[in-house]
Amino acid sequence: MRELSELGNDAFKDRVHPLNRNEIKPGRYVLYWMQASQRTEYNHALEYALIESKKLRKPLLVFFGVTENFPEGNERHYRFMLEGLREVKSSPRRRGIEMTIWHGSPELGAVELSKDASLVVTDEGSLRIQRSWRSYVAEHTG
């Protein structure tokens, strides 16, 4: 099976929507902020970030923020999420991708990591809190 990243940017033209008008800047890496798509297979945002990192000749850093204040989050929810993230974290390494998981508010972690990023890519979580996080990051990255 071919990876989506082998198809080029045309495969994503209907899926990519800029959150702000920031230009690509010099940076140490391309940042992929993983929110709702907590997987490495069939993850269009991850594949797009990988294409962009190759095009810019920058490493790809995958970021996931774990917050204690997720609406209606409970122990079972967090256990399932953390077990899944353990599996997800090992998969990018096989493709030469680094991943970091932070304990804290995801939007603050994304803004902090964006300071050293050439480009920030994220998936599209549809929950109100995820939309709020994306708006915050779009306004506070430069």
N, CA, C and O of each residue as an XYZ file, in Angstrom:
568
protein
N       0.832     -1.179      0.000
C       0.000      0.000      0.000
C       0.876      1.242      0.000
O       1.828      1.328      0.776
N       0.570      2.193     -0.851
C       1.324      3.435     -0.899
C       0.869      4.364      0.219
O      -0.318      4.449      0.532
N       1.834      5.057      0.813
C       1.505      6.077      1.801
C       0.908      7.267      1.071
O       1.237      7.515     -0.089
N       0.039      7.999      1.736
C      -0.526      9.208      1.133
C       0.577     10.191      0.783
O       0.464     10.929     -0.196
N       1.649     10.207      1.578
C       2.738     11.148      1.325
C       3.415     10.896     -0.015
O       4.089     11.786     -0.534
N       3.254      9.715     -0.583
C       3.831      9.419     -1.890
C       3.005     10.031     -3.021
O       3.477     10.115     -4.155
N       1.796     10.451     -2.726
C       0.906     10.973     -3.752
C       1.127     12.447     -4.051
O       0.726     12.922     -5.114
N       1.756     13.184     -3.139
C       1.990     14.615     -3.344
C       0.857     15.467     -2.806
O      -0.154     14.946     -2.334
N       1.029     16.776     -2.879
C       0.078     17.717     -2.297
C      -1.282     17.730     -2.964
O      -2.260     18.126     -2.330
N      -1.389     17.308     -4.230
C      -2.688     17.302     -4.907
C      -3.697     16.412     -4.184
O      -4.901     16.663     -4.243
N      -3.217     15.389     -3.513
C      -4.109     14.491     -2.790
C      -4.801     15.204     -1.631
O      -5.772     14.682     -1.083
N      -4.323     16.379     -1.253
C      -4.837     17.072     -0.081
C      -5.551     18.380     -0.397
O      -5.993     19.067      0.524
N      -5.676     18.742     -1.662
C      -6.173     20.073     -2.005
C      -7.568     20.359     -1.452
O      -7.878     21.515     -1.163
N      -8.409     19.351     -1.298
C      -9.748     19.564     -0.750
C      -9.789     19.437      0.770
O     -10.830     19.676      1.383
N      -8.672     19.066      1.377
C      -8.643     18.821      2.816
C      -7.872     19.869      3.601
O      -8.061     19.979      4.812
N      -7.020     20.634      2.958
C      -6.159     21.584      3.659
C      -6.821     22.953      3.677
O      -7.200     23.498      2.640
N      -6.949     23.496      4.886
C      -7.555     24.812      5.073
C      -6.676     25.622      6.017
O      -6.517     25.241      7.177
N      -6.103     26.723      5.555
C      -5.253     27.533      6.436
C      -6.065     28.130      7.586
O      -7.203     28.560      7.397
N      -5.469     28.152      8.771
C      -6.123     28.748      9.928
C      -5.738     30.210     10.117
O      -6.413     30.955     10.826
N      -4.650     30.607      9.475
C      -4.233     32.014      9.518
C      -3.437     32.304      8.241
O      -3.300     31.444      7.371
N      -2.926     33.506      8.147
C      -2.182     33.912      6.944
C      -0.671     33.942      7.177
O       0.062     34.595      6.434
N      -0.219     33.253      8.185
C       1.209     33.229      8.480
C       1.980     32.581      7.339
O       1.531     31.615      6.722
N       3.146     33.141      7.084
C       4.043     32.594      6.068
C       4.874     31.469      6.674
O       5.062     31.401      7.889
N       5.365     30.595      5.813
C       6.337     29.602      6.256
C       7.595     30.357      6.624
O       8.039     31.225      5.873
N       8.173     30.041      7.762
C       9.322     30.790      8.257
C      10.498     29.851      8.489
O      10.329     28.632      8.538
N      11.690     30.423      8.633
C      12.820     29.564      9.000
C      12.526     28.946     10.371
O      11.997     29.617     11.257
N      12.852     27.739     10.531
C      12.606     27.056     11.795
C      13.380     25.757     11.826
O      14.025     25.368     10.852
N      13.300     25.102     12.959
C      14.057     23.862     13.132
C      13.302     22.637     12.621
O      13.922     21.623     12.301
N      11.965     22.717     12.540
C      11.165     21.551     12.172
C       9.796     21.991     11.665
O       9.428     23.162     11.756
N       9.049     21.020     11.128
C       7.630     21.183     10.846
C       6.909     20.515     12.004
O       7.237     19.392     12.385
N       5.926     21.209     12.562
C       5.182     20.700     13.708
C       3.830     20.180     13.249
O       3.069     20.892     12.595
N       3.539     18.939     13.595
C       2.192     18.400     13.415
C       1.569     18.258     14.788
O       2.021     17.459     15.608
N       0.529     19.038     15.030
C      -0.199     18.999     16.290
C      -1.361     18.019     16.138
O      -2.353     18.314     15.473
N      -1.226     16.880     16.748
C      -2.223     15.817     16.684
C      -3.312     16.104     17.715
O      -3.025     16.261     18.901
N      -4.553     16.170     17.260
C      -5.680     16.388     18.165
C      -6.632     15.194     18.123
O      -6.586     14.318     18.987
N      -7.483     15.171     17.120
C      -8.528     14.155     17.038
C      -8.063     12.890     16.342
O      -8.546     11.801     16.654
N      -7.144     13.010     15.414
C      -6.674     11.857     14.634
C      -5.494     11.204     15.345
O      -4.346     11.353     14.927
N      -5.784     10.493     16.405
C      -4.742      9.869     17.213
C      -4.362      8.521     16.620
O      -4.575      7.458     17.203
N      -3.785      8.628     15.424
C      -3.353      7.432     14.703
C      -2.317      7.861     13.672
O      -2.227      9.036     13.314
N      -1.544      6.900     13.205
C      -0.556      7.207     12.177
C      -0.963      6.679     10.813
O      -0.422      7.118      9.798
N      -1.899      5.752     10.767
C      -2.386      5.241      9.486
C      -3.662      5.980      9.112
O      -4.503      6.268      9.964
N      -3.791      6.281      7.829
C      -4.958      7.013      7.327
C      -5.146      8.340      8.059
O      -6.269      8.753      8.348
N      -4.043      8.989      8.347
C      -4.065     10.293      8.999
C      -3.603     11.321      7.964
O      -2.405     11.514      7.758
N      -4.553     11.964      7.328
C      -4.236     12.882      6.237
C      -3.398     14.070      6.705
O      -2.504     14.515      5.986
N      -3.671     14.580      7.880
C      -2.901     15.726      8.381
C      -1.443     15.337      8.621
O      -0.534     16.107      8.306
N      -1.221     14.164      9.168
C       0.145     13.683      9.380
C       0.864     13.515      8.050
O       2.019     13.919      7.912
N       0.197     12.928      7.083
C       0.817     12.721      5.777
C       1.137     14.060      5.104
O       2.199     14.219      4.503
N       0.224     15.007      5.206
C       0.471     16.337      4.638
C       1.672     16.995      5.327
O       2.524     17.582      4.659
N       1.741     16.900      6.644
C       2.874     17.471      7.387
C       4.181     16.810      6.965
O       5.215     17.472      6.871
N       4.135     15.519      6.714
C       5.330     14.795      6.268
C       5.774     15.281      4.892
O       6.970     15.467      4.663
N       4.837     15.489      3.978
C       5.171     16.023      2.653
C       5.827     17.391      2.796
O       6.856     17.663      2.178
N       5.223     18.248      3.615
C       5.765     19.596      3.795
C       7.144     19.564      4.442
O       8.016     20.350      4.072
N       7.355     18.676      5.393
C       8.668     18.599      6.039
C       9.739     18.149      5.045
O      10.867     18.640      5.075
N       9.379     17.216      4.167
C      10.340     16.784      3.144
C      10.625     17.912      2.164
O      11.769     18.130      1.765
N       9.566     18.629      1.779
C       9.729     19.736      0.843
C      10.624     20.834      1.439
O      11.445     21.423      0.735
N      10.458     21.100      2.733
C      11.255     22.134      3.407
C      12.598     21.605      3.918
O      13.435     22.365      4.404
N      12.784     20.293      3.798
C      14.002     19.644      4.299
C      14.201     19.903      5.787
O      15.287     20.246      6.253
N      13.112     19.724      6.500
C      13.096     19.886      7.959
C      12.556     18.601      8.572
O      11.737     17.920      7.955
N      13.002     18.262      9.774
C      12.417     17.095     10.435
C      10.969     17.384     10.834
O      10.566     18.540     10.966
N      10.214     16.334     11.018
C       8.830     16.456     11.449
C       8.740     16.105     12.924
O       9.232     15.064     13.359
N       8.104     16.988     13.689
C       7.850     16.750     15.108
C       6.350     16.647     15.303
O       5.608     17.568     14.962
N       5.899     15.517     15.854
C       4.493     15.303     16.160
C       4.288     15.639     17.627
O       5.043     15.189     18.489
N       3.258     16.436     17.906
C       2.957     16.873     19.269
C       1.538     16.483     19.646
O       0.605     16.633     18.857
N       1.390     15.979     20.870
C       0.068     15.731     21.435
C       0.073     16.256     22.859
O       0.976     15.947     23.636
N      -0.927     17.046     23.203
C      -1.052     17.590     24.552
C      -2.160     16.888     25.306
O      -3.283     16.771     24.815
N      -1.842     16.423     26.496
C      -2.817     15.737     27.348
C      -3.225     16.693     28.460
O      -2.408     17.078     29.296
N      -4.492     17.067     28.460
C      -5.010     17.970     29.474
C      -5.918     17.221     30.439
O      -6.619     16.286     30.052
N      -5.896     17.636     31.678
C      -6.786     17.042     32.680
C      -8.186     17.629     32.593
O      -9.111     17.117     33.223
N      -8.352     18.696     31.824
C      -9.616     19.424     31.790
C     -10.422     19.170     30.518
O     -11.138     20.056     30.052
N     -10.311     17.984     29.961
C     -11.072     17.684     28.755
C     -12.533     17.478     29.147
O     -12.818     16.726     30.078
N     -13.467     18.137     28.448
C     -14.881     18.021     28.818
C     -15.343     16.566     28.848
O     -15.154     15.812     27.893
N     -15.938     16.208     29.943
C     -16.497     14.876     30.156
C     -15.449     13.763     30.103
O     -15.792     12.591     29.949
N     -14.180     14.129     30.230
C     -13.136     13.113     30.285
C     -13.212     12.365     31.611
O     -13.423     12.973     32.660
N     -13.040     11.054     31.563
C     -13.051     10.264     32.791
C     -11.872      9.299     32.762
O     -11.119      9.248     31.789
N     -11.726      8.544     33.832
C     -10.578      7.646     33.939
C     -10.510      6.655     32.782
O      -9.429      6.409     32.247
N     -11.622      6.096     32.398
C     -11.647      5.129     31.294
C     -11.230      5.791     29.977
O     -10.480      5.213     29.190
N     -11.724      7.001     29.752
C     -11.359      7.780     28.556
C      -9.851      8.007     28.506
O      -9.219      7.779     27.475
N      -9.281      8.455     29.615
C      -7.846      8.744     29.644
C      -7.009      7.474     29.501
O      -5.980      7.489     28.826
N      -7.430      6.394     30.118
C      -6.689      5.131     30.002
C      -6.658      4.684     28.540
O      -5.601      4.318     28.026
N      -7.803      4.713     27.875
C      -7.890      4.335     26.464
C      -6.999      5.239     25.609
O      -6.265      4.762     24.742
N      -7.072      6.551     25.863
C      -6.281      7.503     25.086
C      -4.787      7.273     25.292
O      -4.029      7.252     24.322
N      -4.357      7.102     26.529
C      -2.926      6.925     26.802
C      -2.399      5.601     26.252
O      -1.268      5.541     25.769
N      -3.196      4.553     26.319
C      -2.773      3.281     25.720
C      -2.629      3.426     24.210
O      -1.679      2.907     23.624
N      -3.560      4.126     23.583
C      -3.465      4.368     22.147
C      -2.263      5.219     21.788
O      -1.588      4.957     20.792
N      -1.990      6.239     22.596
C      -0.838      7.105     22.324
C       0.477      6.348     22.457
O       1.440      6.656     21.754
N       0.530      5.369     23.343
C       1.741      4.548     23.471
C       2.021      3.833     22.153
O       3.165      3.765     21.703
N       0.962      3.300     21.537
C       1.114      2.638     20.239
C       1.478      3.644     19.149
O       2.342      3.380     18.313
N       0.817      4.790     19.167
C       1.063      5.827     18.162
C       2.504      6.316     18.251
O       3.140      6.561     17.226
N       3.020      6.458     19.462
C       4.367      7.018     19.630
C       5.439      6.134     19.011
O       6.450      6.648     18.531
N       5.247      4.832     19.009
C       6.264      3.950     18.430
C       6.220      3.941     16.906
O       7.248      3.722     16.265
N       5.072      4.172     16.324
C       4.922      4.104     14.871
C       5.693      5.188     14.116
O       6.373      4.857     13.144
N       5.625      6.482     14.514
C       6.367      7.493     13.757
C       7.871      7.267     13.744
O       8.542      7.627     12.776
N       8.408      6.677     14.804
C       9.859      6.435     14.853
C      10.320      5.576     13.685
O      11.419      5.757     13.161
N       9.463      4.635     13.284
C       9.827      3.769     12.162
C       9.951      4.564     10.872
O      10.592      4.116      9.921
N       9.334      5.753     10.838
C       9.390      6.606      9.646
C      10.335      7.791      9.854
O      10.352      8.719      9.045
N      11.116      7.766     10.926
C      12.059      8.850     11.176
C      11.409     10.114     11.717
O      11.937     11.211     11.538
N      10.271      9.968     12.373
C       9.529     11.106     12.905
C       9.599     11.066     14.427
O       9.416     10.014     15.039
N       9.863     12.209     15.023
C       9.867     12.307     16.483
C       8.478     12.687     16.967
O       7.741     13.388     16.273
N       8.124     12.224     18.155
C       6.844     12.583     18.758
C       7.063     12.974     20.201
O       7.843     12.348     20.919
N       6.362     14.021     20.619
C       6.413     14.433     22.011
C       4.997     14.539     22.545
O       4.100     15.043     21.868
N       4.808     14.062     23.759
C       3.513     14.142     24.431
C       3.718     14.992     25.675
O       4.556     14.689     26.525
N       2.942     16.054     25.764
C       3.045     16.970     26.894
C       1.842     16.815     27.809
O       0.721     16.570     27.363
N       2.102     16.960     29.076
C       1.020     17.021     30.052
C       0.724     18.493     30.289
O       1.521     19.210     30.894
N      -0.411     18.927     29.812
C      -0.790     20.328     29.943
C      -1.760     20.706     28.847
O      -2.148     19.882     28.020
N      -2.139     21.949     28.859
C      -3.123     22.439     27.903
C      -2.573     22.362     26.479
O      -1.543     22.974     26.196
N      -3.223     21.636     25.582
C      -2.682     21.404     24.242
C      -2.408     22.669     23.442
O      -1.396     22.748     22.745
N      -3.287     23.653     23.529
C      -3.081     24.858     22.736
C      -1.847     25.631     23.202
O      -1.167     26.254     22.387
N      -1.554     25.597     24.499
C      -0.355     26.283     24.996
C       0.912     25.558     24.557
O       1.908     26.193     24.211
N       0.872     24.223     24.571
C       2.011     23.449     24.080
C       2.252     23.668     22.600
O       3.397     23.788     22.165
N       1.173     23.723     21.817
C       1.307     23.946     20.378
C       1.901     25.322     20.096
O       2.752     25.459     19.217
N       1.467     26.329     20.821
C       2.029     27.676     20.634
C       3.506     27.692     21.016
O       4.326     28.273     20.305
N       3.843     27.064     22.122
C       5.250     27.032     22.562
C       6.130     26.339     21.526
O       7.189     26.858     21.171
N       5.709     25.181     21.039
C       6.503     24.451     20.051
C       6.524     25.157     18.698
O       7.466     24.985     17.925
N       5.503     25.942     18.409
C       5.454     26.648     17.119
C       6.542     27.709     17.005
O       6.882     28.125     15.897
N       7.089     28.150     18.122
C       8.134     29.187     18.099
C       9.354     28.743     17.315
O      10.041     29.569     16.715
N       9.632     27.434     17.313
C      10.786     26.897     16.586
C      10.380     26.161     15.316
O      11.198     25.470     14.709
N       9.123     26.307     14.912
C       8.616     25.574     13.747
C       8.567     26.461     12.509
O       8.274     27.654     12.593
N       8.855     25.866     11.372
C       8.685     26.546     10.087
C       7.218     26.624      9.714
O       6.768     27.595      9.105
N       6.480     25.592     10.084
C       5.089     25.441      9.693
C       4.402     24.597     10.758
O       5.004     23.679     11.316
N       3.139     24.910     11.039
C       2.335     24.112     11.968
C       1.159     23.533     11.187
O       0.444     24.252     10.489
N       0.973     22.227     11.317
C      -0.141     21.516     10.691
C      -0.912     20.834     11.805
O      -0.317     20.317     12.751
N      -2.230     20.829     11.699
C      -3.044     20.108     12.678
C      -4.192     19.401     11.987
O      -4.548     19.722     10.853
N      -4.759     18.443     12.681
C      -5.960     17.794     12.161
C      -7.168     18.603     12.612
O      -7.022     19.636     13.266
N      -8.343     18.139     12.267
C      -9.532     18.927     12.541
C     -10.474     18.190     13.475
O     -11.363     17.458     13.040
N     -10.258     18.401     14.777
C     -11.207     17.883     15.745
C     -12.465     18.739     15.686
O     -12.377     19.957     15.536
N     -13.622     18.121     15.800
C     -14.870     18.861     15.624
C     -15.517     19.297     16.932
O     -16.532     19.992     16.916
N     -14.947     18.900     18.056
C     -15.516     19.312     19.328
C     -15.289     20.805     19.563
O     -14.318     21.377     19.070
N     -16.176     21.417     20.308
C     -16.078     22.857     20.585
C     -14.713     23.217     21.183
O     -14.099     24.207     20.786
N     -14.247     22.415     22.129
C     -12.971     22.738     22.763
C     -11.822     22.648     21.764
O     -10.892     23.451     21.832
N     -11.863     21.697     20.843
C     -10.818     21.577     19.832
C     -10.847     22.766     18.876
O      -9.795     23.272     18.485
N     -12.027     23.208     18.502
C     -12.137     24.409     17.653
C     -11.589     25.620     18.395
O     -10.926     26.467     17.797
N     -11.859     25.705     19.679
C     -11.349     26.808     20.498
C      -9.827     26.768     20.567
O      -9.171     27.802     20.441
N      -9.265     25.583     20.767
C      -7.805     25.449     20.803
C      -7.192     25.893     19.483
O      -6.206     26.629     19.472
N      -7.772     25.448     18.364
C      -7.230     25.825     17.053
C      -7.285     27.335     16.840
O      -6.343     27.923     16.309
N      -8.373     27.956     17.249
C      -8.483     29.419     17.119
C      -7.402     30.107     17.935
O      -6.786     31.068     17.474
N      -7.173     29.620     19.137
C      -6.137     30.202     19.993
C      -4.766     30.077     19.329
O      -4.004     31.043     19.282
N      -4.461     28.904     18.827
C      -3.159     28.671     18.196
C      -3.026     29.531     16.936
O      -1.968     30.111     16.694
N      -4.078     29.615     16.143
C      -4.034     30.435     14.926
C      -3.742     31.889     15.265
O      -3.022     32.558     14.523
N      -4.277     32.387     16.355
C      -4.073     33.787     16.748
C      -2.726     34.032     17.416
O      -2.216     35.151     17.377
N      -2.141     33.003     18.029
C      -0.934     33.210     18.831
C       0.341     32.626     18.230
O       1.370     32.553     18.901
N       0.273     32.215     16.977
C       1.487     31.759     16.321
C       1.915     32.822     15.321
O       1.083     33.554     14.787
N       3.178     32.899     15.080
C       3.632     33.939     14.173
C       4.826     33.534     13.468
O       5.351     34.295     12.656
